[in-house]
Amino acid sequence: MSNDLTQHDHRARRCPMLGHEVRFAYCLAPASKLPCRRVFDCWWETFDIKSFIRAHYSEEEIQEILAPRKDKLLSLVELIEKAKKAAKTPSDE
């Protein structure tokens, strides 16, 4: 097996979360440094995704990928608190 992280980038499939076709490269870094939490569910029929992820990510990263999503309300509250703190901080302009 190749250790190249880009070896499957050419593959594409419909993303159940976005509702349109995406390339595998997008699934590896959708909005964070780690792959989408659904990467195993989406790609297991196409190639050995478990081996691919094990070869390219640490056990801690894999556990983070598999961790349950935060509740939407909790995430929203955290974002509001972060915005409040940012508003109180003087800008560096």
C-alpha positions in Angstrom: 0.0 0.0 0.0 1.3 3.4 -0.9 1.9 5.9 1.9 0.8 8.8 -0.3 -2.0 10.8 1.3 -3.2 11.9 -2.1 -3.5 8.5 -3.7 -7.3 8.4 -3.5 -7.9 12.1 -4.2 -9.3 11.3 -7.7 -12.2 9.3 -6.3 -15.6 11.0 -6.0 -19.0 10.3 -4.5 -22.1 12.0 -3.3 -21.7 13.5 0.1 -24.7 12.8 2.3 -24.1 15.9 4.4 -23.6 18.4 1.5 -26.0 16.7 -1.0 -23.6 16.8 -4.0 -20.6 15.1 -5.3 -17.2 15.7 -3.7 -13.7 14.3 -4.2 -12.1 12.2 -1.5 -9.5 15.0 -0.9 -12.4 17.2 0.4 -13.4 14.5 2.9 -9.8 14.5 4.4 -10.0 18.2 5.3 -13.6 19.5 5.1 -13.2 22.4 7.6 -10.6 21.1 10.0 -7.2 19.4 10.0 -8.9 16.0 10.4 -11.1 14.0 8.0 -14.8 14.2 8.1 -16.4 12.2 10.9 -18.3 10.2 8.3 -15.3 9.2 6.2 -15.5 5.6 7.2 -19.2 5.3 6.5 -18.9 6.9 3.1 -15.8 5.2 1.7 -15.8 1.7 3.1 -17.3 0.2 -0.1 -14.8 1.9 -2.4 -11.5 1.0 -0.8 -10.0 0.0 2.5 -10.6 3.3 4.3 -9.7 1.9 7.7 -6.2 0.9 6.7 -5.7 4.2 4.8 -6.7 6.3 7.9 -4.5 4.1 10.2 -1.6 4.6 7.9 -1.9 8.4 7.9 -3.3 9.5 11.2 -2.3 8.8 14.9 -4.6 6.8 17.2 -5.5 10.1 19.0 -6.5 11.7 15.7 -8.6 8.6 14.8 -10.4 8.8 18.2 -11.1 12.5 17.5 -12.5 11.7 14.1 -14.8 9.0 15.7 -15.8 11.2 18.7 -19.5 12.1 18.8 -20.4 15.5 17.5 -21.1 18.3 20.0 -24.7 19.1 20.5 -25.7 22.0 18.2 -27.0 24.1 21.1 -23.7 23.6 23.0 -21.7 24.6 20.0 -23.9 27.7 19.5 -23.4 28.8 23.1 -19.6 28.3 22.8 -19.6 30.4 19.7 -21.6 33.2 21.4 -19.2 33.2 24.4 -16.2 33.3 22.1 -17.7 36.3 20.2 -18.5 38.1 23.5 -14.9 37.7 24.6 -13.6 38.9 21.2 -15.8 42.0 21.4 -14.4 42.8 24.9 -10.8 42.5 23.7 -9.3 45.8 22.3 -8.3 45.5 18.7 -4.7 45.7 17.6 -5.5 48.4 14.9 
